[in-house]
C-alpha cells in the first residue's frame, strides 16, 4: 500500500493491455512503474469488396487477438493478473442464434450508409438523436449502418439475433457473454448519455430492440473469469481479471494525460483528431462535435478528421515515384522516417502560406466539423512557380487548418484551451509540428512515448483496481519530452491564411455535388 493525497492506494500491478484497432491488434505489458515491458502486434487486412465498403473478417481478428497475446507472453517470466481492453469505435457485426457472425465486421471507415445519413441529417429528428446520444449523424455510426441493413439486406436484418461490435465480439470470445462497455456504446448513436441506457427513439428509428443489443457494463467493471479452455490456449493465468476498458479514442486521452478541462489531445496518424475531457456531457447545438462517455464524471468531446497522413501517403506515391510504382513507393513502415526526412528538407524552403497555394484536404470526404461523405479535395491558387515542396507544405497547412476548425468549436463549447498534447506519427516531423503550433497559435507538448490507447487502458485498469486515486493522475504519470512553441510572426501569417481557407471551403462547397455527378456519369463510358 502507498499513500497519495492523504489516501491509501494499493501498489500498482502489471497490466496486460490489449488494443484492437482497424488494422492490427497490439498487446502490451506495463509494469507498476508505468514502464513498457513487452509488446506484440499482429496485422489483418481491411476488406474493400465494393465501393464504399470497409470490412474485416471477425475470425481473422480473433485469431490475431489470440496470437498477439501468445507472442507477448512467450518468454515472459510473470503473466499479469489483469487484462484491459481497448477497441476501435463505430463497428457493427450481425450475430445469429448460434452466436456466430453472419456478416463481416463493418468498420468506422465504411461509407455504405451515406444515403441514410444524409436523409437523417437533413431532418429535425437527426439533431434530436444527436442531442441525446452525442454521436454525429454520419455513415460511420452503427445507428446508420443498422438502417442500411434494414433497407438493403432485409434477410440478414431479420435473421440477426444480436448486433455486436468489435469490443463485444472480443468479450464474448473471452467470457461467453455479449457485453459492451458504456464508452463504446456511446459511439453507436444508440446510447443515451443522460439516462446511460439504450435510447428508445434511436432503437425505434433503426428497427432494433434492446434484446438485440449487448448488455451494458461500466468501463471500470471487473468482469467474470475467462473461459478455462481459452486460458490454457493463450497461456494466461486462470485467475486473470478482465477490466471492461473503453474506446481507443477515450483511452488515447488518458494515455497522453489530456484529462483536465482545457487540456486537448491532438493526434495525426492516417487520420487525425482533437479531443478534450469534460466532467459532464457537452453537446454542440449543430451536431458538429462528438461527446462520448468515459465514466460517470468524465466525457470526451471533440472531432475526428479523415485526412491526415493518408494524404502524405498519396502525395509520396505521386511525387516520389521512380520507374515502376513498386520501386518508388515508400512502405508504410518507412513512411514516418524516410518521407518525413525528405519532406522536412523541402518544406523548410517554402515560406508559410506556400506562396498562395491552398489545399482543401478532403480526399476521403470529411468528418468534423462538416460530417459530409461527399466532399472532395482540391488545390487552389496553383501556378507554374509552385513545385513539389509547395504542394507538400500546402497539404500540411490544409490539415492543420482543418484541425484548427475543430479546436475553434471545442473552445466555444468547453472553454479556453490551457494545454495541447500532441501524439501520433506526425510528431516525428519537426516541420509539421511547427506548422501546427503556428496555425493554432499554441504551444504543443510532445510526449516521450507513443503508446496512446494501450497506456490509457493501463491507467483505467489501475483506476478500476483502486491503484490510482483518480483519472486526473494520468497527467502526472505521462512525461512531456519537449514543447514546440509558435512563432509570433508566423501566427499572424497563418491567421490570415485560415480566414482565406474558410472562404475557399465555402466556395468549394458549391462544386462538390456537381463534381460527384460528373464523375459518376463518366463511369459508364
ZALOPA-370472 format. One record per residue (C-alpha): x negated, y negated, z negated; residue number from 0; chain; residue in one letter. Coordinates in Angstrom, 2 decimals. Layout:
<rs>
> u, v, w, i, ch, aa
> X, Y, Z, NUM, A, A
...
</rs>
This chain:
<rs>
> u, v, w, i, ch, aa
> 0.00, 0.00, 0.00, 0, A, X
> -1.17, -3.56, 0.70, 1, A, X
> 0.08, -6.98, -0.26, 2, A, X
> 1.24, -9.60, 2.27, 3, A, X
> 3.04, -12.80, 1.39, 4, A, X
> 3.59, -11.59, -2.15, 5, A, X
> 5.31, -8.39, -0.96, 6, A, X
> 4.05, -4.84, -0.96, 7, A, X
> 3.58, -3.48, 2.55, 8, A, X
> 2.72, 0.09, 3.47, 9, A, X
> -0.61, 0.70, 5.19, 10, A, X
> -0.19, 0.70, 8.97, 11, A, X
> -0.47, 4.13, 10.56, 12, A, X
> -1.42, 5.20, 14.08, 13, A, X
> 1.27, 4.81, 16.73, 14, A, X
> 1.86, 6.76, 19.94, 15, A, X
> 3.29, 4.01, 22.17, 16, A, X
> 4.93, 5.10, 25.44, 17, A, X
> 5.69, 2.52, 28.15, 18, A, X
> 7.71, 3.93, 31.07, 19, A, X
> 7.71, 1.42, 33.92, 20, A, X
> 8.72, 1.11, 37.55, 21, A, X
> 5.52, 2.61, 38.96, 22, A, X
> 3.95, 4.60, 36.12, 23, A, X
> 4.17, 5.82, 32.56, 24, A, X
> 1.45, 4.62, 30.21, 25, A, X
> 0.81, 6.32, 26.87, 26, A, X
> -1.36, 4.54, 24.32, 27, A, X
> -2.58, 5.26, 20.79, 28, A, X
> -3.14, 2.28, 18.48, 29, A, X
> -4.64, 2.69, 15.02, 30, A, X
> -3.60, 0.71, 11.95, 31, A, X
> -6.24, -1.95, 12.72, 32, A, X
> -4.43, -2.78, 15.99, 33, A, X
> -7.24, -1.19, 17.97, 34, A, X
> -6.73, 0.73, 21.19, 35, A, X
> -7.89, 4.30, 20.54, 36, A, X
> -6.85, 6.20, 23.66, 37, A, X
> -4.70, 5.66, 26.73, 38, A, X
> -3.49, 7.57, 29.75, 39, A, X
> -1.38, 6.69, 32.78, 40, A, X
> 0.45, 8.75, 35.39, 41, A, X
> 1.98, 7.13, 38.50, 42, A, X
> 5.05, 8.08, 40.50, 43, A, X
> 6.44, 6.75, 43.79, 44, A, X
> 9.21, 4.27, 44.45, 45, A, X
> 11.62, 5.76, 46.99, 46, A, X
> 12.98, 3.39, 49.64, 47, A, X
> 15.07, 5.65, 51.88, 48, A, X
> 17.36, 2.88, 53.13, 49, A, X
> 17.17, -0.88, 53.48, 50, A, X
> 17.76, -2.43, 50.08, 51, A, X
> 17.38, 0.85, 48.17, 52, A, X
> 14.67, 1.22, 45.49, 53, A, X
> 14.97, 4.52, 43.62, 54, A, X
> 12.92, 7.04, 41.68, 55, A, X
> 13.18, 10.78, 41.11, 56, A, X
> 14.25, 11.32, 37.46, 57, A, X
> 12.47, 14.69, 37.33, 58, A, X
> 9.19, 13.17, 38.55, 59, A, X
> 9.42, 10.54, 35.83, 60, A, X
> 9.97, 13.16, 33.11, 61, A, X
> 7.07, 15.23, 34.43, 62, A, X
> 4.80, 12.16, 34.38, 63, A, X
> 6.05, 11.33, 30.86, 64, A, X
> 5.03, 14.81, 29.66, 65, A, X
> 1.69, 14.80, 31.49, 66, A, X
> 0.65, 11.38, 30.18, 67, A, X
> 1.36, 12.42, 26.58, 68, A, X
> -0.55, 15.68, 27.04, 69, A, X
> -3.52, 13.81, 28.53, 70, A, X
> -3.76, 11.19, 25.82, 71, A, X
> -3.53, 13.81, 23.07, 72, A, X
> -6.00, 16.26, 24.60, 73, A, X
> -9.23, 15.91, 22.70, 74, A, X
> -7.64, 13.59, 20.15, 75, A, X
> -8.60, 14.55, 16.61, 76, A, X
> -5.41, 13.31, 14.98, 77, A, X
> -1.99, 13.17, 16.58, 78, A, X
> 0.02, 10.13, 15.46, 79, A, X
> 3.16, 10.91, 13.47, 80, A, X
> 5.14, 8.07, 15.07, 81, A, X
> 6.23, 7.60, 18.69, 82, A, X
> 7.85, 4.43, 20.04, 83, A, X
> 9.40, 3.91, 23.48, 84, A, X
> 9.37, 1.01, 25.94, 85, A, X
> 11.07, 1.26, 29.32, 86, A, X
> 11.87, -0.93, 32.30, 87, A, X
> 15.26, -2.65, 32.36, 88, A, X
> 18.30, -2.50, 34.68, 89, A, X
> 18.07, 1.15, 35.80, 90, A, X
> 21.01, 3.47, 36.39, 91, A, X
> 21.50, 7.20, 36.99, 92, A, X
> 24.68, 9.30, 37.12, 93, A, X
> 24.83, 12.39, 34.89, 94, A, X
> 27.16, 15.34, 35.40, 95, A, X
> 28.99, 17.60, 32.93, 96, A, X
> 25.90, 19.80, 32.65, 97, A, X
> 23.74, 16.81, 31.61, 98, A, X
> 21.92, 16.84, 34.94, 99, A, X
> 21.24, 13.78, 37.16, 100, A, X
> 23.38, 13.74, 40.30, 101, A, X
> 21.77, 10.60, 41.75, 102, A, X
> 18.26, 9.23, 41.89, 103, A, X
> 17.35, 6.65, 39.26, 104, A, X
> 18.35, 3.28, 40.76, 105, A, X
> 15.74, 0.71, 39.69, 106, A, X
> 15.92, -3.02, 38.96, 107, A, X
> 14.49, -3.72, 42.42, 108, A, X
> 17.41, -2.05, 44.22, 109, A, X
> 19.50, -4.55, 46.21, 110, A, X
> 22.38, -2.38, 47.43, 111, A, X
> 24.89, -4.20, 45.19, 112, A, X
> 24.17, -7.59, 46.80, 113, A, X
> 27.75, -7.84, 48.13, 114, A, X
> 29.33, -7.03, 44.77, 115, A, X
> 27.01, -9.52, 43.06, 116, A, X
> 27.84, -12.31, 45.50, 117, A, X
> 31.57, -11.74, 45.07, 118, A, X
> 31.44, -11.69, 41.26, 119, A, X
> 29.02, -14.62, 41.08, 120, A, X
> 31.42, -16.83, 43.07, 121, A, X
> 34.35, -16.05, 40.74, 122, A, X
> 35.18, -17.51, 37.34, 123, A, X
> 35.03, -14.00, 35.88, 124, A, X
> 31.32, -13.84, 36.73, 125, A, X
> 30.35, -16.65, 34.39, 126, A, X
> 32.76, -15.34, 31.76, 127, A, X
> 30.96, -11.98, 31.78, 128, A, X
> 27.56, -13.67, 31.66, 129, A, X
> 28.55, -15.80, 28.67, 130, A, X
> 29.32, -12.65, 26.68, 131, A, X
> 26.59, -10.33, 27.93, 132, A, X
> 23.64, -12.63, 28.67, 133, A, X
> 22.87, -10.71, 31.88, 134, A, X
> 22.81, -12.90, 35.02, 135, A, X
> 25.09, -11.81, 37.86, 136, A, X
> 22.67, -10.16, 40.27, 137, A, X
> 22.26, -6.89, 42.19, 138, A, X
> 19.64, -5.76, 39.62, 139, A, X
> 22.34, -5.45, 36.92, 140, A, X
> 23.73, -1.94, 36.22, 141, A, X
> 27.16, -3.59, 35.99, 142, A, X
> 26.94, -4.41, 39.70, 143, A, X
> 25.34, -1.07, 40.58, 144, A, X
> 28.32, 0.68, 38.98, 145, A, X
> 30.67, -1.43, 41.11, 146, A, X
> 28.70, -0.38, 44.20, 147, A, X
> 29.10, 3.33, 43.36, 148, A, X
> 32.78, 2.74, 42.68, 149, A, X
> 33.23, 1.11, 46.10, 150, A, X
> 30.83, 3.21, 48.21, 151, A, X
> 30.34, 6.60, 46.53, 152, A, X
> 33.76, 7.44, 45.01, 153, A, X
> 33.00, 11.16, 44.74, 154, A, X
> 29.87, 10.55, 42.67, 155, A, X
> 31.70, 7.89, 40.66, 156, A, X
> 34.47, 10.35, 39.77, 157, A, X
> 32.08, 13.21, 39.10, 158, A, X
> 29.82, 11.28, 36.70, 159, A, X
> 30.41, 12.31, 33.10, 160, A, X
> 27.97, 9.65, 31.93, 161, A, X
> 25.95, 6.74, 33.31, 162, A, X
> 22.47, 6.60, 31.83, 163, A, X
> 19.33, 4.51, 32.19, 164, A, X
> 15.61, 5.21, 32.01, 165, A, X
> 15.43, 4.95, 28.20, 166, A, X
> 18.44, 7.19, 27.61, 167, A, X
> 17.03, 9.74, 30.08, 168, A, X
> 13.78, 9.88, 28.07, 169, A, X
> 15.61, 10.06, 24.73, 170, A, X
> 17.82, 12.90, 25.96, 171, A, X
> 14.69, 14.77, 27.05, 172, A, X
> 13.20, 14.31, 23.57, 173, A, X
> 16.24, 14.68, 21.34, 174, A, X
> 19.04, 16.26, 23.36, 175, A, X
> 21.41, 13.31, 22.79, 176, A, X
> 22.43, 10.45, 25.09, 177, A, X
> 21.32, 7.25, 23.32, 178, A, X
> 20.38, 3.73, 24.36, 179, A, X
> 18.80, 1.02, 22.23, 180, A, X
> 20.53, -2.36, 21.99, 181, A, X
> 17.69, -4.13, 23.80, 182, A, X
> 18.09, -2.00, 26.95, 183, A, X
> 21.89, -2.06, 26.60, 184, A, X
> 21.88, -5.85, 26.56, 185, A, X
> 20.24, -5.86, 30.01, 186, A, X
> 23.03, -3.77, 31.60, 187, A, X
> 25.67, -6.51, 31.86, 188, A, X
> 27.94, -4.23, 29.80, 189, A, X
> 26.85, -5.17, 26.25, 190, A, X
> 28.49, -7.95, 24.25, 191, A, X
> 25.81, -9.99, 22.45, 192, A, X
> 28.19, -11.25, 19.76, 193, A, X
> 30.02, -8.03, 18.88, 194, A, X
> 26.89, -5.90, 19.50, 195, A, X
> 29.04, -3.34, 21.26, 196, A, X
> 30.00, -2.35, 24.79, 197, A, X
> 32.09, -5.14, 26.32, 198, A, X
> 35.68, -4.19, 27.13, 199, A, X
> 36.12, -6.59, 30.04, 200, A, X
> 32.83, -5.56, 31.66, 201, A, X
> 33.75, -1.87, 31.43, 202, A, X
> 37.21, -2.58, 32.82, 203, A, X
> 35.78, -4.62, 35.72, 204, A, X
> 33.42, -1.89, 36.95, 205, A, X
> 35.72, 1.02, 36.07, 206, A, X
> 33.88, 2.97, 33.35, 207, A, X
> 34.87, 3.92, 29.81, 208, A, X
> 32.99, 3.86, 26.51, 209, A, X
> 32.75, 7.66, 26.65, 210, A, X
> 30.76, 7.37, 29.90, 211, A, X
> 28.02, 5.27, 28.28, 212, A, X
> 25.25, 6.34, 25.88, 213, A, X
> 25.64, 5.80, 22.14, 214, A, X
> 24.14, 2.51, 20.97, 215, A, X
> 21.28, 2.55, 18.44, 216, A, X
> 19.23, -0.24, 16.90, 217, A, X
> 15.78, -0.91, 18.30, 218, A, X
> 14.26, -0.19, 14.88, 219, A, X
> 16.20, 3.05, 14.30, 220, A, X
> 14.07, 6.05, 13.43, 221, A, X
> 15.76, 8.81, 15.40, 222, A, X
> 16.03, 12.59, 14.89, 223, A, X
> 13.45, 15.28, 15.44, 224, A, X
> 12.07, 16.10, 18.88, 225, A, X
> 13.19, 19.46, 20.26, 226, A, X
> 10.81, 22.15, 18.90, 227, A, X
> 10.10, 23.66, 22.32, 228, A, X
> 9.02, 20.21, 23.55, 229, A, X
> 6.68, 19.50, 20.63, 230, A, X
> 4.83, 22.76, 21.47, 231, A, X
> 4.69, 21.87, 25.16, 232, A, X
> 3.41, 18.34, 24.55, 233, A, X
> 1.07, 19.22, 21.73, 234, A, X
> 2.58, 16.76, 19.29, 235, A, X
> 3.36, 17.17, 15.59, 236, A, X
> 6.69, 18.81, 14.73, 237, A, X
> 7.47, 16.10, 12.19, 238, A, X
> 6.79, 13.19, 14.56, 239, A, X
> 9.21, 10.30, 14.07, 240, A, X
> 10.67, 8.58, 17.13, 241, A, X
> 11.39, 4.85, 16.91, 242, A, X
> 14.02, 3.85, 19.49, 243, A, X
> 12.00, 0.88, 20.73, 244, A, X
> 13.15, -1.76, 23.19, 245, A, X
> 12.83, -3.02, 26.76, 246, A, X
> 9.44, -3.71, 28.31, 247, A, X
> 10.30, -7.42, 28.52, 248, A, X
> 11.20, -7.76, 24.85, 249, A, X
> 8.17, -5.79, 23.73, 250, A, X
> 5.88, -7.80, 26.01, 251, A, X
> 6.73, -10.89, 23.97, 252, A, X
> 5.85, -9.08, 20.75, 253, A, X
> 2.68, -7.74, 22.37, 254, A, X
> 1.39, -11.21, 23.24, 255, A, X
> 2.54, -12.77, 19.96, 256, A, X
> 5.10, -15.15, 21.51, 257, A, X
> 7.58, -14.66, 18.68, 258, A, X
> 8.37, -18.13, 17.33, 259, A, X
> 10.91, -20.55, 18.84, 260, A, X
> 8.95, -22.86, 21.16, 261, A, X
> 6.35, -20.19, 21.93, 262, A, X
> 6.59, -18.89, 25.50, 263, A, X
> 5.07, -15.87, 27.21, 264, A, X
> 4.29, -16.29, 30.91, 265, A, X
> 3.24, -13.24, 32.86, 266, A, X
> 2.35, -12.85, 36.52, 267, A, X
> 1.73, -9.42, 37.95, 268, A, X
> 3.51, -8.15, 41.03, 269, A, X
> 6.39, -10.39, 39.98, 270, A, X
> 6.48, -12.95, 37.17, 271, A, X
> 8.48, -14.00, 34.13, 272, A, X
> 8.87, -16.68, 31.49, 273, A, X
> 10.27, -15.56, 28.13, 274, A, X
> 10.81, -17.18, 24.76, 275, A, X
> 12.08, -15.84, 21.44, 276, A, X
> 15.07, -17.35, 19.63, 277, A, X
> 16.92, -16.39, 16.45, 278, A, X
> 20.45, -16.33, 17.88, 279, A, X
> 21.93, -15.85, 21.36, 280, A, X
> 21.31, -18.86, 23.65, 281, A, X
> 23.20, -18.87, 26.94, 282, A, X
> 22.73, -21.20, 29.89, 283, A, X
> 26.06, -22.85, 30.88, 284, A, X
> 25.47, -21.90, 34.52, 285, A, X
> 24.14, -18.37, 34.02, 286, A, X
> 20.61, -19.12, 35.25, 287, A, X
> 18.67, -17.51, 32.35, 288, A, X
> 18.92, -14.12, 30.70, 289, A, X
> 19.46, -13.60, 26.98, 290, A, X
> 18.65, -10.10, 25.68, 291, A, X
> 18.84, -8.53, 22.22, 292, A, X
> 15.69, -7.55, 20.27, 293, A, X
> 17.11, -7.14, 16.78, 294, A, X
> 19.79, -8.83, 14.68, 295, A, X
> 17.77, -12.05, 14.33, 296, A, X
> 15.62, -12.06, 17.49, 297, A, X
> 16.60, -12.51, 21.14, 298, A, X
> 14.51, -13.12, 24.24, 299, A, X
> 15.62, -15.87, 26.60, 300, A, X
> 14.05, -16.55, 29.95, 301, A, X
> 13.92, -15.81, 33.61, 302, A, X
> 12.03, -13.48, 35.97, 303, A, X
> 10.77, -14.44, 39.42, 304, A, X
> 10.49, -11.85, 42.18, 305, A, X
> 7.41, -13.21, 43.88, 306, A, X
> 4.06, -13.16, 42.13, 307, A, X
> 1.06, -11.05, 43.05, 308, A, X
> 3.14, -9.31, 45.72, 309, A, X
> 2.71, -12.47, 47.85, 310, A, X
> -1.05, -12.27, 47.50, 311, A, X
> -0.96, -8.61, 48.49, 312, A, X
> 0.99, -9.65, 51.59, 313, A, X
> -1.42, -12.52, 52.34, 314, A, X
> -4.58, -10.49, 51.88, 315, A, X
> -3.22, -7.89, 54.28, 316, A, X
> -2.73, -10.58, 56.93, 317, A, X
> -5.71, -12.84, 56.30, 318, A, X
> -8.44, -10.36, 55.38, 319, A, X
> -7.62, -7.64, 57.91, 320, A, X
> -10.64, -6.33, 59.81, 321, A, X
> -10.28, -3.82, 62.63, 322, A, X
> -7.75, -1.18, 61.68, 323, A, X
> -5.41, -2.23, 58.87, 324, A, X
> -6.62, 0.58, 56.63, 325, A, X
> -10.18, -0.78, 56.79, 326, A, X
> -9.30, -4.33, 55.90, 327, A, X
> -6.66, -3.92, 53.22, 328, A, X
> -7.85, -4.15, 49.65, 329, A, X
> -6.45, -1.40, 47.46, 330, A, X
> -4.16, -2.22, 44.53, 331, A, X
> -6.88, -1.14, 42.08, 332, A, X
> -9.33, -3.65, 43.57, 333, A, X
> -6.89, -6.48, 44.19, 334, A, X
> -7.38, -8.19, 40.82, 335, A, X
> -11.17, -8.11, 41.29, 336, A, X
> -12.14, -8.40, 44.95, 337, A, X
> -9.33, -10.55, 46.28, 338, A, X
> -9.25, -12.87, 43.25, 339, A, X
> -13.00, -13.44, 43.67, 340, A, X
> -12.63, -14.28, 47.37, 341, A, X
> -9.53, -16.31, 46.66, 342, A, X
> -11.22, -18.43, 43.99, 343, A, X
> -14.16, -19.25, 46.24, 344, A, X
> -11.93, -20.61, 48.99, 345, A, X
> -9.11, -22.16, 46.98, 346, A, X
> -11.52, -24.29, 44.95, 347, A, X
> -12.49, -26.03, 48.21, 348, A, X
> -8.91, -27.25, 48.70, 349, A, X
> -7.57, -30.23, 46.76, 350, A, X
> -4.48, -29.90, 44.53, 351, A, X
> -1.40, -30.15, 46.73, 352, A, X
> -3.04, -28.15, 49.56, 353, A, X
> -3.25, -31.24, 51.79, 354, A, X
> 0.52, -31.44, 52.11, 355, A, X
> 1.18, -27.72, 52.67, 356, A, X
> 4.00, -26.20, 50.59, 357, A, X
> 5.11, -22.60, 50.18, 358, A, X
> 8.63, -21.66, 49.10, 359, A, X
> 7.69, -18.22, 47.70, 360, A, X
> 10.91, -16.29, 48.29, 361, A, X
> 9.73, -13.43, 50.50, 362, A, X
> 11.73, -10.92, 48.43, 363, A, X
> 14.66, -13.19, 47.57, 364, A, X
> 14.65, -14.75, 44.12, 365, A, X
> 16.00, -14.21, 40.68, 366, A, X
> 15.65, -17.08, 38.18, 367, A, X
> 16.93, -19.65, 38.41, 368, A, X
> 18.90, -19.00, 41.65, 369, A, X
> 19.79, -15.29, 41.41, 370, A, X
> 20.00, -15.13, 45.20, 371, A, X
> 19.16, -11.98, 47.11, 372, A, X
> 19.45, -13.74, 50.48, 373, A, X
> 16.65, -16.32, 50.04, 374, A, X
> 13.60, -16.08, 52.28, 375, A, X
> 10.15, -17.62, 52.11, 376, A, X
> 8.68, -20.39, 54.20, 377, A, X
> 5.73, -22.74, 54.64, 378, A, X
> 6.40, -26.47, 55.04, 379, A, X
> 4.00, -29.07, 56.41, 380, A, X
> 1.73, -26.61, 58.28, 381, A, X
> -0.79, -28.36, 60.58, 382, A, X
> -3.88, -27.48, 62.60, 383, A, X
> -6.19, -28.74, 59.85, 384, A, X
> -4.88, -26.08, 57.45, 385, A, X
> -6.84, -22.87, 57.15, 386, A, X
> -6.68, -19.61, 55.19, 387, A, X
> -7.69, -21.30, 51.93, 388, A, X
> -4.87, -23.83, 52.27, 389, A, X
> -2.36, -21.01, 52.76, 390, A, X
> -3.58, -19.16, 49.66, 391, A, X
> -3.59, -22.27, 47.49, 392, A, X
> -0.11, -23.23, 48.70, 393, A, X
> 1.17, -19.77, 47.72, 394, A, X
> -0.38, -20.05, 44.24, 395, A, X
> 1.10, -23.51, 43.79, 396, A, X
> 4.51, -22.36, 45.02, 397, A, X
> 4.59, -19.52, 42.49, 398, A, X
> 3.60, -21.92, 39.71, 399, A, X
> 6.24, -24.48, 40.76, 400, A, X
> 8.84, -21.70, 40.64, 401, A, X
> 7.75, -20.70, 37.13, 402, A, X
> 7.92, -24.36, 36.11, 403, A, X
> 11.58, -24.47, 37.17, 404, A, X
> 12.27, -21.67, 34.67, 405, A, X
> 10.25, -23.41, 31.94, 406, A, X
> 12.31, -26.59, 32.50, 407, A, X
> 15.58, -24.70, 31.99, 408, A, X
> 14.24, -22.97, 28.89, 409, A, X
> 13.16, -26.29, 27.42, 410, A, X
> 16.63, -27.73, 28.00, 411, A, X
> 18.26, -24.70, 26.39, 412, A, X
> 15.97, -23.84, 23.47, 413, A, X
> 13.95, -26.98, 22.75, 414, A, X
> 10.38, -28.24, 23.28, 415, A, X
> 7.53, -25.87, 24.14, 416, A, X
> 4.88, -25.72, 21.44, 417, A, X
> 2.71, -22.94, 22.84, 418, A, X
> 2.32, -20.84, 26.01, 419, A, X
> 0.61, -17.47, 26.02, 420, A, X
> -0.46, -16.11, 29.41, 421, A, X
> -0.76, -12.46, 30.36, 422, A, X
> -0.86, -10.27, 33.46, 423, A, X
> -3.25, -9.73, 36.35, 424, A, X
> -3.34, -13.42, 37.27, 425, A, X
> -5.36, -14.24, 34.12, 426, A, X
> -8.37, -12.70, 35.90, 427, A, X
> -8.26, -15.65, 38.30, 428, A, X
> -9.71, -18.83, 36.81, 429, A, X
> -8.35, -20.98, 39.64, 430, A, X
> -4.79, -19.63, 39.25, 431, A, X
> -4.88, -20.28, 35.50, 432, A, X
> -5.99, -23.85, 36.16, 433, A, X
> -3.20, -24.44, 38.69, 434, A, X
> -0.54, -23.10, 36.30, 435, A, X
> -1.84, -25.21, 33.39, 436, A, X
> -1.84, -28.31, 35.60, 437, A, X
> 1.63, -27.66, 37.07, 438, A, X
> 3.14, -27.06, 33.62, 439, A, X
> 1.11, -29.84, 32.02, 440, A, X
> 0.48, -27.48, 29.10, 441, A, X
> -2.45, -25.55, 27.66, 442, A, X
> -2.39, -21.79, 28.21, 443, A, X
> -3.61, -19.33, 25.60, 444, A, X
> -5.21, -16.35, 27.33, 445, A, X
> -5.26, -13.08, 25.42, 446, A, X
> -8.17, -10.74, 24.79, 447, A, X
> -6.16, -7.66, 25.69, 448, A, X
> -3.74, -6.63, 28.43, 449, A, X
> -1.64, -4.09, 26.52, 450, A, X
> 1.60, -6.12, 26.53, 451, A, X
> 4.63, -3.87, 26.07, 452, A, X
> 2.59, -0.96, 24.68, 453, A, X
> 1.20, -3.09, 21.84, 454, A, X
> 4.60, -4.69, 21.34, 455, A, X
> 6.02, -1.20, 20.86, 456, A, X
> 3.46, -0.52, 18.13, 457, A, X
> 4.38, -3.78, 16.39, 458, A, X
> 8.08, -2.88, 16.50, 459, A, X
> 7.32, 0.60, 15.09, 460, A, X
> 5.30, -0.87, 12.21, 461, A, X
> 8.16, -3.26, 11.50, 462, A, X
> 10.69, -0.39, 11.54, 463, A, X
> 8.50, 1.58, 9.13, 464, A, X
> 8.03, -1.35, 6.75, 465, A, X
> 4.34, -1.61, 7.59, 466, A, X
> 4.57, -5.28, 8.59, 467, A, X
> 6.91, -7.75, 6.90, 468, A, X
> 8.36, -9.42, 9.98, 469, A, X
> 8.09, -9.61, 13.74, 470, A, X
> 6.57, -13.06, 13.34, 471, A, X
> 3.41, -11.38, 12.05, 472, A, X
> 2.72, -10.25, 15.62, 473, A, X
> 1.37, -13.73, 16.41, 474, A, X
> -1.29, -13.36, 13.71, 475, A, X
> -2.33, -9.91, 14.95, 476, A, X
> -2.86, -10.92, 18.60, 477, A, X
> -6.04, -12.96, 19.14, 478, A, X
> -6.35, -15.57, 21.90, 479, A, X
> -9.59, -15.23, 23.88, 480, A, X
> -9.69, -18.76, 25.27, 481, A, X
> -7.47, -21.75, 26.06, 482, A, X
> -7.05, -23.18, 29.57, 483, A, X
> -6.32, -26.90, 29.27, 484, A, X
> -4.76, -29.04, 32.00, 485, A, X
> -6.46, -31.96, 33.71, 486, A, X
> -4.62, -35.29, 33.38, 487, A, X
> -5.23, -36.40, 36.98, 488, A, X
> -4.07, -33.07, 38.39, 489, A, X
> -0.97, -33.14, 36.14, 490, A, X
> 0.17, -36.35, 37.88, 491, A, X
> -0.55, -34.89, 41.31, 492, A, X
> 1.49, -31.78, 40.56, 493, A, X
> 4.37, -33.74, 39.05, 494, A, X
> 4.77, -35.42, 42.44, 495, A, X
> 4.33, -32.08, 44.17, 496, A, X
> 7.01, -30.44, 42.01, 497, A, X
> 9.54, -33.15, 42.88, 498, A, X
> 8.91, -32.56, 46.58, 499, A, X
> 9.05, -28.77, 46.09, 500, A, X
> 12.56, -29.07, 44.62, 501, A, X
> 13.67, -31.24, 47.56, 502, A, X
> 12.33, -28.67, 50.03, 503, A, X
> 14.24, -25.89, 48.22, 504, A, X
> 17.48, -27.84, 48.77, 505, A, X
> 16.65, -28.41, 52.44, 506, A, X
> 15.73, -24.78, 52.97, 507, A, X
> 18.94, -23.55, 51.35, 508, A, X
> 20.95, -24.77, 54.34, 509, A, X
> 19.00, -22.50, 56.69, 510, A, X
> 18.78, -19.19, 54.75, 511, A, X
> 22.13, -17.73, 55.77, 512, A, X
> 21.66, -18.75, 59.40, 513, A, X
> 18.20, -17.18, 59.45, 514, A, X
> 19.57, -13.98, 57.95, 515, A, X
> 22.37, -13.80, 60.52, 516, A, X
> 19.95, -14.48, 63.37, 517, A, X
> 17.59, -11.72, 62.20, 518, A, X
> 20.43, -9.21, 61.87, 519, A, X
> 21.65, -9.86, 65.42, 520, A, X
> 18.20, -9.06, 66.75, 521, A, X
> 18.00, -5.67, 65.06, 522, A, X
> 20.12, -4.03, 67.77, 523, A, X
> 18.04, -5.34, 70.71, 524, A, X
</rs>
